[in-house]
Amino acid sequence: MELDVVIRSLLLLVVTSVAVVADDWPQWMGPERDNVWRESGVVNKFPDGGPKILWRTLIAGGFAGPAVAAGKVFVTDYVTRDNVRIANFDRKEFTGTERVLCLDQTSGQILWQREYAVSYTISYPSGPRCTPTVDGNRVYTLGAEGHLFCFDILTGNVVWQKNLKNEYGTKTPLWGYAAHPLIDGDKLLTLAGGTGSHAVALNKFTGEEIWRTGTSPQLGYSPPTIIQHAGVRQLLLLRPNAVTSVDPETGREYWSVPYKASSGSMIMSPVVAGEYLYVAGFNKQSLMIRMASDKPAATEVWRGKKNIICPVNVQPFLLDDVLYGFDQKGVMRAIRLPDGERLWETTDVLGQRPTDSATAFLVQHEDRFWLFNELGELIIARLSPQGFEEIDRAKVIEPSNVAYGRDIVWSMPAFANQHAYIRNDNEIICVDLAETK
C-alpha cells in the first residue's frame, strides 16, 4: 500500500513537471521562427493592476528585440548624443556606438557588454534592427550598418566578425540592415548586398564564405526563410525586384518570380499556405505564387490586390487558411488564402483611427494570441474568421520614439520562461506572465 502511494506521488510529480513547460526565445520570432509561444503555465488574464515588472535595466536606442537563451537575455542598442529623431525617408549622418549586452535572465544585471564605434547614415537611426541569434555557445548580432559579429555567450569574446557593407562593396539600405540572419546547420545565412551577393552563406564557426547568390538593385529587409516543398529544401529570398528560391546548400537558383517593391521596401517573410506562397509590402504590392508539387518551380497566380494585408513592420500570422496581420494603412485585417478575400478589419488593437504603419506584433499561445502594440500595451485576444476578440490588455512600457509624428515603440518582445522581455529606447523590462499556483 505504501509503495502504491509512493508510485502515485512520483507519477503526479512527473505529470506536474511535464504540464508546466518552459522554453527559450533564442532568435527572432522564437525557437522555431514561427511566432508561436509553446510554454504552458501562462496567465489567461492579467491580475488587478496589471502584470508585475520583475526587473528593469537601462539601455539605449534600438528597434532590435531581445533574445533569451541559456539563462541570459541578449539585446543590442546604439549610444549617441545626436538627436536621432528625423523624418521617415531622411538620411543624415550620426556618430555613436553600437553595443551588444548580455543580461542575467533572473535579475537583469549586465553580465558583459561589447561595443564598437559606428556612424549611422540611415533613416530611423535610433539603433540596431535585428534580434540576436543564439546557437549553442555562440550569439550572432547584426548591426544597422552591417556589422556582423559572433560572440561567445559566456565571455562575450569575439569569435569572428565582418563588415558586410565594406566586404561586399554595397550601400546600407535606407532603413538599415534589418533582415535577421538564419542559422542552417553549420551555415549562417544573411543578406549582404553587392553584385552577385544579395545573400551569402557563411561558416557559422569561422565566418568564412561558403557561397553567394543573386544581385538586387536594393538589399531589402526580408529575412532568409527555408521551407520544405516539392521534396526539397528551398531557401526563399525576397528581393525588392523578385521572389526567388535557391538551394540552401549551394545558392543555386531554383526559380524566380518578378516583384516590384516601392522604395526597396520588401520586409515580411513569405507565408506558405500549402502549395501557395504569399508576399506583400510597401506600397500596396501584393503577390500570390503557386509552387509546383513535383519539382522546385513556381508561377504567379495574382498580384496587386487592394485592401488586403500589405505589411510594413509586422509579420502576419497564418492560422488554417486565414492570414491575420496589419496592413500599412494601420488596420488589422483577416484575409483568406489563396484568393485574398478580406474577412474583416479593425482598429481596436490600437484604439485609434487608422494610422500609417500602425504596429502590433502577433504571437500565438495555445488558443489565443498575445499582441504588443506601439503604445506599449500587451493584449491577450482571440482571432478567428469572425473577428478580433479582446480578452485583456495592460500598459507595460512607454513609447520612446517617434514615427509619422506620433509616439511609438516598435520592438518585438521575447516570450520565455512565462515572462515577456520588452524594450524601448530607454530600458528593457521583464514582465511576469506566470500563472499563479
FIVO-753844 format. One record per atom (N, C-alpha, C, O): residue in one letter; x, y, z. Coordinates in steps of 0.05 Angstrom, whole numbers, plus 5000, padded with zeros to 4 digits. Each point is the difference from the previous one (the first is absolute). Example, Ala and Ser with C-alpha at 12.3 -4.5 7.8 and 13.67 -1.06 7.14 Angstrom:
A526448865156 A498250245000 A501850245000 A502150005013 S497250214973 S501650245001 S498550225014 S501050225004 
//
This chain:
M501749765000 M498350245000 M501750255000 M499650194985 E502449815032 E501950235002 E501550044974 E500450224991 L500349554996 L501450014974 L498250134979 L500950154984 D496549775017 D498150114981 D499850305003 D499850154980 V500149955045 V499950285005 V502450154989 V499850214988 V502649675016 V502550114990 V499950024970 V500850214988 I498349584999 I500049994971 I498150224989 I500650144981 R497049885032 R498150204991 R501150285004 R499550184984 S502049865037 S501150265006 S502150074979 S500150234990 L501649575003 L502050054979 L498750064973 L501050184986 L496949675008 L498650054975 L498850284999 L500150144979 L498849955043 L498950275002 L502150214996 L499650204987 L502849755025 L502250194997 L500950024971 L500550214990 V499649554996 V500850004972 V497950154983 V500850164983 V496749785022 V497950134984 V500050305004 V499850164981 T500649935045 T500150285006 T502450134986 T499850224990 S502549655010 S502450114988 S499650034970 S500950194988 V497849614999 V499550004972 V498050224992 V500350134979 A497749915039 A497850194994 A501050294998 A499050154984 V503049925031 V501150274999 V502650004983 V502149925010 V497650164966 V502249994981 V501250274997 V498750204993 A503949825012 A501450264996 A501749984974 A500749784991 D499850454997 D501450004975 D501650254997 D499450205014 D502749804969 D501550244994 D498850144976 D498149904987 W502950335007 W499250164976 W502750094988 W500750235003 P500749584984 P502850064992 P500550164975 P502250054993 Q495650034994 Q500450144975 Q497450154993 Q498049975014 W502050184964 W497750144990 W497749814995 W500449794988 M497350275023 M497549844997 M500149745015 M498249834995 G503750135023 G499949775018 G501649764991 G501350014979 P498549775037 P501749764995 P499849894972 P502049914988 E495550085001 E499649894973 E499550214979 E499249944978 R501350315030 R499950234981 R497250014987 R499750054977 D498249915040 D497350004990 D498050165017 D497649994995 N503450165024 N498350165018 N498049845015 N497750085004 V503149685005 V498349835017 V501449975027 V502449935002 W496250145020 W501049975027 W498949745011 W497649985004 R504149835001 R499149725006 R500249935030 R499649775007 E500950435010 E500149955028 E497249965012 E498050104989 S501949765033 S497549995016 S500450165026 S502250115004 G495749905013 G500250145025 G500050304997 G501250145016 V497449964963 V499950294995 V497250105006 V498049864997 V501950395013 V497450125008 V498050014977 V500850034977 N496749955030 N497850034980 N499050295000 N499050104980 K501250035044 K499350285003 K502150135018 K501349865016 F499050414982 F501850145018 F498950035028 F497550035003 P504249975017 P499050055027 P499150295002 P500750174983 D497849905038 D499250275005 D502550185002 D501949945013 G498050284973 G502350185000 G502149934978 G502050144998 G497549654987 G501849924979 G502249815009 G500349965024 P501249934957 P502149815007 P502350145015 P500550244997 K501049605019 K502250115015 K502550024983 K500649834984 I500850405019 I502650034986 I502149905019 I500550125022 L500949674971 L501949875018 L502750155001 L501350015021 W499550104957 W502450175000 W500050194976 W498749964980 R502950255023 R500550204979 R503050054998 R501350035020 T499749984956 T502850064995 T500250224979 T498849994979 L502750215027 L500350234982 L501749924975 L502149875003 I496850204974 I501549964975 I499650254983 I498750195008 A502449804968 A499750234982 A498249934977 A498449815002 G501850334975 G498049984979 G500349754983 G502149884998 G495650044989 G500149784982 G497249884995 G498250035017 F501549854960 F497649854993 F500349705004 F498049864998 A504450055006 A500649715002 A498749885025 A500450105022 G498049694974 G498949865023 G502149845014 G502149954989 P497349975036 P501949835015 P499849714992 P498049914989 A504149945017 A500049704998 A500649905028 A501550125015 V497249654992 V500349885026 V500849714997 V498749844987 A503650095026 A501049724998 A502149965021 A501550195008 A498749565002 A502249925018 A500150185025 A502150055010 G495550044999 G499950165024 G500950294996 G500550145020 K499749944955 K500950274994 K498250144980 K498549874985 V501650405016 V498550164981 V502050164984 V501850135012 F498049864962 F501850154982 F498450224986 F497949954988 V503250295012 V498750224987 V502250194990 V502250025011 T497150134967 T501950194989 T498850285000 T497650035000 D504250175001 D499150285000 D502050184987 D502149914991 Y497350355009 Y501750204987 Y500250245019 Y498050125007 V504449945001 V500550235019 V501050234984 V502149984987 T496550255014 T500850244985 T499050255015 T498049995014 R503450234982 R499150255010 R498450164979 R498950215006 D501049684970 D498650144978 D497049975003 D499049815013 N499550374977 N497149994999 N499249824976 N500250094977 V499049675028 V499549804979 V497049994992 V499249824985 R499350375024 R497250014991 R499750164975 R499850255001 I500249624976 I499850134974 I497749884985 I499049795007 A500250354972 A497749914985 A500649754984 A502249954992 N495749895003 N500249774983 N501150084973 N499350214989 F502349614999 F501350044974 F502450195001 F501450024980 D499150125042 D502350175002 D502549845007 D499949825016 R502350264972 R502649885007 R501850235010 R500350204987 K500849765037 K502050195010 K502249835013 K499649765005 E502650375002 E502249855012 E500150055030 E499850235009 F500449555006 F500150015029 F502449845010 F500749804988 T500550295034 T502249855011 T499249895027 T498550125015 G502549644991 G499349875025 G501349735003 G501949934986 T497049915031 T501149735007 T497749805001 T498150035015 E502249754969 E498249785003 E501049825022 E502449955003 R495749945013 R500849825022 R498549744998 R497749994991 V503649805019 V498749745004 V500149955030 V502249995012 L495549975000 L499849965029 L499049725006 L498149904987 C503149985033 C499249745010 C499150045029 C501650085017 L495949864989 L498850045026 L499349745013 L499549804987 D500650195040 D499049785015 D496949994997 D498750195005 Q500349584987 Q497249974995 Q498350055025 Q497750104998 T503349835025 T498550025025 T500050285012 T498050095011 S504250054987 S500350265013 S500250244982 S499550225008 G501249734967 G500550224981 G502750125002 G500750204986 Q501049705032 Q502750105004 Q501649954974 Q499949794988 I501750425004 I501749974977 I502449825006 I501550065018 L498749724968 L502249815004 L502450084983 L502349985010 W497350104966 W502150114983 W498850174979 W497749984993 Q504050204996 Q499250164977 Q502450054982 Q502250025009 R497250004965 R502050064981 R499050234983 R497650024994 E504250154997 E499250244985 E502050064978 E502349925002 Y496750224978 Y501850094978 Y498850254988 Y497650044998 A504250144994 A499150264989 A498949954972 A501049844984 V496850305010 V498849984973 V498550264994 V498750125017 S501649974958 S498650234990 S497549904986 S500149834982 Y497650295025 Y497549934987 Y499450194977 Y500550245002 T498549654976 T499250154976 T497249934991 T499450014976 I498949915043 I497449884994 I497750165011 I500450185016 S497349764974 S497550115011 S499249845025 S500749775003 Y497850365015 Y499449885026 Y502649905014 Y500349765005 P501650425000 P502749925009 P500349965030 P502150065011 S495849845002 S500249985030 S501649765008 S500949995023 G499549814960 G501649775008 G499649764983 G498750014979 P502649765028 P499849754985 P497249904996 P498250075015 R501449774964 R497449894994 R499749705006 R497849915005 C504349944993 C499949715000 C500249885028 C501950075015 T496349754991 T500149845025 T502549834999 T500649874980 P501050125042 P502249815001 P499149714996 P497749935005 T504149904985 T499449724995 T501949835017 T502550024996 V496449825022 V501649835017 V500049724989 V497949884994 D504550015003 D500349734990 D502249865016 D502450064996 G496949765022 G502049875017 G501350205018 G498750145014 N504049864985 N501550195017 N500850254986 N501850145008 R496749924970 R500650244984 R497550184997 R497849895000 V502650374999 V497850184993 V501050184977 V502250105000 Y496049934980 Y500650154976 Y498450265000 Y497649995006 T503650234987 T498650264999 T500750134974 T502249984989 L495850175001 L500350154975 L499150295005 L497750055007 G504250144991 G499450285005 G498750134976 G499949894978 A499250365027 A498450144980 A501750074975 A498950044979 E503849985024 E501750074978 E501649764989 E501950034986 G497249735022 G501149764988 G502349875015 G501449834990 H499050255036 H502149875016 H498949745011 H498249995017 L502949794974 L499249735007 L502049885019 L502449994994 F496749925030 F501849895020 F499049725009 F497649945000 C504449905008 C499549755014 C501550025027 C502450035000 F496149955022 F501150025027 F499749745015 F498249844995 D503750105023 D499749795019 D498050095021 D500350225012 I497649624994 I497950105018 I500950025029 I498850155015 L503249704992 L500950015028 L501850235006 L499850135021 T502149934961 T502050205005 T499550264984 T501150215008 G497449784971 G499750234983 G502350044981 G500150214986 N501849615014 N502350024982 N499149984971 N498149844993 V503150314989 V499349994972 V501249754987 V502549955002 V495849884987 V501049764986 V500850074971 V502149924991 W496250234995 W500650124974 W498250234995 W497950045013 Q502950124967 Q498450244993 Q500450074971 Q502049934988 K496050215001 K500150094972 K498550274998 K498150055015 N502850124967 N498550244993 N498949944972 N501450024980 L496049915019 L498849914975 L500050224979 L500549944976 K499050305032 K500050234981 K502750034986 K500150034976 N502049965039 N502750034989 N500949764984 N501150024978 E498449745034 E501049764987 E498649954973 E501349894982 Y496250185016 Y498549944975 Y499550254983 Y498549994980 G502850235027 G500050244983 G497350114994 G499350044977 T499150015044 T497350094996 T499350235018 T501750105015 K495950004982 K499050235016 K498049905020 K498449824994 T501750295030 T498049925020 T497250084991 T499650224990 P498449605012 P497350074992 P498950245016 P501150075021 L496950064968 L498950245012 L499349965029 L500650175017 W498249604990 W499249955028 W501949805014 W499349875019 G503250114970 G502049845013 G499849704994 G498149914989 Y504049955019 Y499949704999 Y497949915020 Y500450045024 A497549834966 A497849935018 A499049714996 A498149925013 A503249934969 A499249724995 A501449825019 A502549974999 H496149915019 H501149835021 H501549764988 H498749854985 P503850115021 P501549764990 P498749745009 P498649995020 L501949804965 L498849735006 L502349805002 L501749984983 I498249865039 I501949785002 I498849754987 I497749935006 D503849944976 D499249764987 D502249805000 D501950024985 G498049795034 G502249815003 G502550145009 G500050135020 D502149844964 D502650145006 D500250274986 D502250124999 K495649974989 K500150254985 K498550225014 K498049955014 L502950304982 L498450235006 L499350134974 L501750074984 L495749975012 L499050124975 L499150295006 L498650055019 T502350144964 T499450285005 T499950154974 T501449924980 L497150295019 L500150184977 L502650175003 L500650095022 A500849954956 A502550155000 A499850244983 A500750225008 G498449744966 G500050224981 G502449994981 G501849835004 G498150344976 G502250004981 G499449824976 G498049864999 T503850144981 T499749854976 T500449705005 T502149925009 G495949924985 G500249715003 G499949905028 G500449765005 S499050425014 S500149925028 S497650125016 S500350095023 H497449914964 H497750095015 H499749855026 H499550115021 A500949624978 A500149845024 A502549835000 A501049934978 V500150025045 V502449835003 V499649805022 V498550045019 A502949744978 A500249795021 A502850015011 A502049984985 L498250045041 L502650015014 L500249765019 L498049905010 N504550004993 N500549805020 N499450125028 N501350205007 K496849695008 K499250135025 K502249995021 K499950155019 F502149674978 F502249985019 F502350194994 F501350095018 T499149974956 T502350164992 T499350264986 T501750184999 G495949844990 G499350234984 G500949994971 G499550184985 E501949605007 E500949984973 E497649964981 E498149855006 E502150284971 E497849974980 E499949724988 E502149894993 I495550015005 I499549744987 I498950044972 I501049874981 W497050305016 W499050074974 W498750275001 W499350115021 R500250014955 R498650254997 R498149974977 R500449844982 T497450325018 T498049974979 T498550264996 T499450155019 G499949904956 G498150214993 G501050285000 G501950075014 T496950104969 T500550284999 T497350155001 T498249924986 S501750285030 S497550155003 S500650304999 S502150085011 P496150084978 P500550294999 P500250125027 P501450205004 Q497149685016 Q500250085028 Q499949755017 Q499149794991 L501950235033 L500349765017 L497349895009 L499649755000 G498650425008 G497549915012 G500449935029 G502250035011 Y495749885003 Y500049965029 Y498949735008 Y499649955024 S499749884957 S498749755006 S502049785008 S501849954985 P497849935038 P502049805010 P500049754982 P497949934989 P504349935009 P500149744987 P498149815013 P499849985024 T498749864959 T498049815010 T500449744986 T500149994975 I500049795040 I500249734988 I497449855003 I498949995021 I500249894956 I497649835001 I500749734988 I502149974987 Q496149845017 Q500349744988 Q497649974980 Q497750005009 H502949984965 H497849984981 H501049864975 H502450034993 A495949824994 A500749854976 A502349815005 A501649944982 G498649965043 G502049805007 G502750115004 G501949855004 V498450424997 V502750115004 V499850245020 V497950125003 R504349945010 R500250245016 R500550244982 R501749994983 Q496750225021 Q500350244983 Q500450245018 Q498650055020 L503550114974 L500550255014 L498650224984 L500750054977 L497450085036 L498550214987 L501350275006 L500550075023 L500150084956 L501250275003 L498250204986 L499649984976 L499450215039 L498350204990 L501650264995 L500850135018 R499649924956 R501550244992 R497950224992 R497849934994 P503050325006 P498250204990 P499149974971 P498050124992 N503549714993 N499249964972 N499249714993 N499449954977 A500649875043 A499349734993 A499649835026 A501150075021 V497349724976 V499849805021 V501449754988 V499349904979 T502850015035 T501849804989 T500349775019 T500150035025 S500149734964 S500649765015 S502749894992 S500549984976 V501249965043 V502749894994 V500549755017 V498749965021 D503249884971 D501049785016 D501650105024 D502050134996 P497149815028 P501450115023 P502849895004 P501650115016 E499149674970 E502749895002 E502050134981 E502450005005 T496550104973 T501950114979 T499450284991 T501750134989 G495849975017 G499250264990 G499150004971 G499350204989 R500649564999 R499149984972 R497050054998 R498449905016 E500850274965 E497250084997 E498349774990 E500749864981 Y496950115032 Y498049814991 Y497950154982 Y499549914978 W499450305033 W498050154984 W499950295010 W501050075022 S497850104962 S499850295007 S497550114987 S499449954977 V499250225038 V497650144990 V500450305004 V500750085023 P499050084957 P500550295003 P498250135021 P497749925004 Y503450285009 Y498550155020 Y500950294998 Y502250064989 K496250135021 K500850284999 K499250135026 K497750065005 A504349985013 A499550135026 A500750294998 A502150084991 S496050095018 S500550295000 S502150065021 S499949895022 S502050294971 S502150085019 S501749775010 S501250015021 G498849774964 G501649765009 G498949875024 G501349845013 S496150224994 S498949915025 S498749734999 S497549985000 M504149814998 M499149725003 M500849915027 M502449975005 I495749995014 I500649975028 I499149735011 I501549875015 M496150044979 M498949765013 M501449754991 M501350004978 S498549795038 S500849744991 S497749884984 S497750065006 P502949774974 P497849884985 P498249825017 P500949885019 V496650124974 V498049835014 V499349774981 V499150044978 V501249715032 V499449774984 V497549875009 V499749935023 A498450044958 A497449875006 A499649774980 A499050044978 G502049725030 G499949784981 G501850044977 G502450045003 E496549964972 E501650054976 E500350294993 E501350084981 Y497450095035 Y500050294995 Y502050155018 Y500549925022 L500650304967 L501950165014 L499150294996 L499650104978 Y500150045045 Y499050284999 Y502150195011 Y501349955020 V499150274965 V501850215009 V498750274993 V498450024982 A502350185034 A498950274995 A501650205015 A501449945020 G498450324972 G501550205013 G499250284990 G498150034985 F503550165022 F499650284993 F500650034970 F501949884991 N496650264993 N497650145007 N497649854988 N499550034976 K499149815040 K497749854992 K500749804978 K498549954981 Q503949935021 Q500949814980 Q499649725011 Q501449905018 S496649964971 S499349735009 S500549804977 S499750074977 L501049685031 L500749804979 L499449725011 L500949935022 M497549924963 M499449725007 M501449824979 M499650044976 I501849765034 I501649824983 I499149715006 I499449935023 R500449914956 R499549715003 R502649854994 R501250034979 M499649805041 M502449844997 M499349734989 M498049885009 A503650024973 A499549734989 A500549795021 A501650035019 S496949754979 S500249795020 S502049784993 S500949855017 D499950144957 D501849794991 D502950084996 D501849834997 K498750435004 K502750104997 K500150295010 K497950135003 P504449975004 P500250285009 P499650194977 P501850074985 A495750035012 A499250184979 A497650165010 A498749915019 A500750324969 A497850165009 A499050184978 A501450074981 T496050015022 T498750184981 T498350205015 T499149955022 E500550284966 E498350215012 E497149934998 E499149904979 V499350145042 V497149965000 V498650274997 V498450034982 W502350165035 W498950274998 W501950205014 W501749915016 R497950344978 R501550215014 R498450265001 R498150044984 G502750135034 G498950275001 G497250025012 G498750214996 K500349595018 K497450025012 K500150215022 K501950025015 K495950144987 K499950225019 K498449925025 K498549804999 N501950365022 N498449965025 N500349725011 N498149895011 I504350014988 I500549745013 I502250055022 I499650185016 I502549674985 I502150045020 I502750054985 I501249814990 C499650445010 C502750074990 C501650105024 C499950245006 P501549595009 P501250075025 P502550174996 P501449994980 V499250175041 V502450165000 V501849915023 V502249914996 N496850115029 N501749945023 N499549725012 N501649905015 V496149984979 V499149775015 V499649764982 V498850014979 Q502449765030 Q499649754985 Q497249905004 Q499149965023 P499350004956 P497449885003 P500149715009 P502049874997 F495750035013 F499949735011 F497849844986 F497750094998 L503149684991 L498149824986 L499049795020 L501549855012 L495850134991 L498749805016 L497949874983 L498150124991 D502349625004 D498449854980 D500350144973 D502250024990 D495650084998 D500350144974 D499650305003 D499550134979 V500649975045 V499550295004 V502650135010 V501349915018 L499350324969 L502450155007 L499150255015 L498350154991 Y502949895033 Y499450235017 Y502550185001 Y502249905002 G497350364996 G502350185001 G499250294996 G497750064997 F504450115004 F499650284997 F500850104973 F502249954990 D496050194997 D500550134975 D501550265004 D499850115022 Q501649984957 Q501550255003 Q498150245007 Q500950205010 K496649774984 K498050215006 K499750035030 K499050215009 G501749595007 G499850015029 G497649865011 G499550025024 V499149824960 V497849845010 V500849705001 V501749914985 M497149955034 M500449715001 M497949874983 M497750075001 R503249744983 R498249864982 R500349705001 R502049895009 A495949984982 A500149714995 A499249954971 A498050104991 I503749744995 I499449934972 I500249704997 I501649875014 R496950034968 R500149714995 R501949954976 R499950134980 L501849665024 L501849924979 L499049744987 L498949835014 P501550144959 P501750174983 P498650224985 P501450154986 D496049885017 D498750204982 D500350295009 D499550184985 G501249865041 G500450275010 G497450145009 G499950245003 E498049605000 E497450115009 E500350135028 E501149885018 R498150384984 R500250135026 R497649935017 R497750034992 L502849865032 L497949925018 L499150225019 L497750035005 W504350125006 W499350225018 W502450185004 W502349924992 E497350315019 E502250175009 E499150155025 E497650035005 T504350065011 T499450135025 T502350205008 T502349964992 T496950255022 T502050185012 T500149965030 T501250165014 D497449644997 D499849965029 D502649955014 D500350075023 V501649824963 V502649935013 V501450245010 V501349995021 L498550234964 L501350255008 L498150215011 L500850205010 G496649744988 G498150185011 G500150284988 G499550205014 Q501149824961 Q500250264986 Q499349964971 Q499849784990 R499950454996 R499449984972 R502549894985 R502250005010 P497349894966 P502349894985 P502350204997 P499550234994 T502949685010 T502450174999 T502149854984 T500349765003 D501250384980 D502149874984 D501849835017 D501150095020 S499249664972 S501949825012 S499449945030 S501849935015 A495750114993 A499349925027 A500849715005 A499749834982 T501350125042 T501549755005 T499149855025 T499750135021 A499949614976 A499749835024 A501049724991 A499149894980 F502850005036 F501249744994 F498149785010 F498850025021 L501049764963 L498249785006 L501549755006 L501949924986 V497449955037 V501149755007 V497849815010 V498450085017 Q501449684972 Q498049815008 Q500849855025 Q502349925002 H495850055016 H500549845024 H497449845005 H498050115008 E502249624989 E497749825003 E497750104983 E500350034976 D497450035036 D497650084984 D499650304998 D497950094993 R504250065013 R499850295000 R502650124989 R501949864994 F498050405004 F502450154990 F500850215020 F498450115015 W504249944986 W501150225015 W500950214979 W501449944981 L497850315024 L500750224983 L501550215016 L499250055023 F502850074966 F501450225013 F499850234980 F501249994979 N497450235029 N499550214981 N501950245005 N501550005020 E498550184961 E501950225000 E499550205023 E501650185004 L496249795010 L499450175024 L501349895025 L499950125021 G501449644976 G501349875024 G498149835015 G500449955024 E497549954963 E498049835013 E500349714992 E500449944977 L499349885043 L499749724995 L497049944999 L498550085017 I500749774963 I497249934996 I499749704997 I501549874986 I496650025028 I499249724997 I497449994983 I498150155007 A501849704972 A497750004983 A499649744986 A501849834999 R495850134990 R499549784982 R499550114972 R498850214996 L502349654984 L499750074972 L498649774986 L500749775003 S497350294981 S498549804985 S499050134974 S500250244997 P498849594985 P498950124975 P497750195006 P499350164982 Q499549835042 Q497850175007 Q500950275010 Q498550204999 G503949825012 G500950265010 G502149995021 G501049795007 F499650455004 F501950045022 F498550015026 F498150165003 E502649685017 E498750005026 E502150055022 E501649825006 E498350415005 E501950075022 E499249875026 E497750015008 I504349875006 I499649885026 I500950195022 I498650045020 D503850084976 D501150175020 D502350164988 D501149924980 R499650315032 R502450154992 R501150145024 R498650065019 A504050004979 A501450155021 A502350164988 A501449904983 K498950345026 K502350174992 K502449925016 K499949995025 V502449944961 V502349905015 V502550174995 V501949995016 I498250174963 I502450164994 I499150254984 I497949994987 E503750225014 E499350254987 E501250014971 E502249914996 P496250194985 P501250064974 P502350215003 P499850185016 S502349784969 S502450165004 S501150114974 S502150145000 N496649804978 N501050094974 N497750144986 N497750015010 V502850104967 V498050154984 V500049904972 V502149964987 A495449995002 A499749934972 A497450134990 A498050005013 Y502250124964 Y497650144988 Y498850205020 Y497550035000 G504250095016 G499050215018 G498749905026 G498850165014 R501449574991 R498749905024 R502149845017 R501949904988 D497650075038 D501849845017 D499549714996 D497749904999 I504549944998 I499749724994 I502249845015 I502150115008 V497549634995 V502049815007 V499749774980 V498049864999 W504150104984 W499949804979 W502149795005 W502150004987 S497549835032 S502049795006 S498549755008 S498350005017 M502449784971 M498849745005 M500849895027 M502549975005 P495749955013 P500749885025 P501149714996 P499749884979 A501550025042 A500749715002 A498249895022 A499650125021 F499449644974 F498249865019 F501449745009 F500349824984 A500650175041 A501549775009 A499749975030 A499850205015 N500149564995 N499949945028 N497750135015 N500350105022 Q497449904964 Q497550135010 Q500450305005 Q498550125016 H503350004970 H500550295001 H500050124972 H500449864980 A499350415019 A500450154976 A502350195005 A500150135020 Y501749884961 Y502350185001 Y499650214979 Y500049944976 I499850325033 I499150214982 I501850245003 I500850075023 R499950064955 R501850235001 R498850234985 R498449984982 N502550265027 N499750244984 N502750134996 N502049865000 D498250404998 D502550134995 D501350095026 D502150145000 N496749795023 N501150085026 N500549775019 N501850015017 E496749774980 E500349785019 E499049744987 E498650004980 I502249785032 I498949744994 I498849905026 I501250025022 I496449864977 I498649915023 I499349704998 I499849894978 C499849985045 C499149735002 C497250005012 C499750085023 V498349824963 V497350015008 V499149725009 V500349814984 D498750165040 D499249745010 D497349924989 D498050145006 L501949654979 L497549904988 L499449715010 L498449864988 A502950065034 A499649735010 A497349985014 A499150185014 E499649594981 E497449945013 E500549975030 E501949865008 T496350255008 T500249985029 T499349725008 T498049894993 K503849985023 K499649735009 K498149995024 K499549795010 
//
